[in-house]
Amino acid sequence: MATQTQTSRDVVLKVLEPIRNRGGRSLHVRVLDVRRTPRLDVREHINDDTFQGYTRKGICVTRDEFEALVAQAEMIRAALDQ
């Protein structure tokens, strides 16, 4: 079921497992409908005494941008292994 986010008019289509969860800060992975275009959103989420919600630290990419990133996966792995 799609839900409306509290901070924008973007519709959340799918929420996946966070890829990092450390001390009240996590890295959330979601698929959003942004102006009728599905996008992959990977964004920091904070949950502490002073703030709860998504930050501006993250990336939001279209399917084509995601596919271009995936196409470079081996080169990215090699660069990270150096």
N, C-alpha and C positions, 0 to 999 in steps of 0.2 A: 504494500500500500504506500503510495507517495504521500509525503507530508511536507508542509510548508516550513521553511526554516524561520527562525525568529529574527534573523538579522537581515534578510533580503527577500526578494520575491522568487528566488531560485527554488525549484522543487527538488527535494531529495528523492531519487528513484531507488537507490540501493545504498546500504551502509555495510561495509566489509569490516573485518577484524582490524583493529589498530595494528600498525607495524612496529610501533614503539610505545612503551608505557613506562615512564620513569618519573617518580616523585611529583605527581600531580600534573605532569605534562605528557601528552600522548600525541602520536602522529596518526590521524584518522584518514581513512580511505573511503571516499564516497563517490557515487555517480550522481551527478546533478543534471537537471534540465535547466539550462541557462538560455533564456530567450528562445525556447523551442529547439535548442541544440544540446544533445547529450554531451557531457564533459566529465572527465575523470578529475576529481579534486583530491589532492593529498595535502593536508593542512594540519598545523599544530593546534591542539586543543588544550586549554588550561583549565584545571579544576582545583582551585585553592581558596584560601580565606578572602582574598582580595579581588579575584576575577574568576568568572566561569564562562567559557565560550571559546569560539574559534578566533585565532589571531590572523594577522595578515601574512604570517610566515607560511608559505605553501606555494603550490603550483596547481593550476587548473588548465587542462589541455583538452583539445578536441580529439576525436577518434583518429584523425589523420596525424596529428602531432604525437599521439600515443604510439601509433604504428611506426612512425619515424624513429621514435625513441627505442622501441622494441627491436627494430632492424639494426640498431647499433649496440645491442646488448653485449655481444661478444667483445667488442672494442671497449666498452665501458668496464666489463669485468677485467679485461687485461690491464687497463689503466689503474683500476683499484688494487690489483694484485702487485703492482710495481713497488 
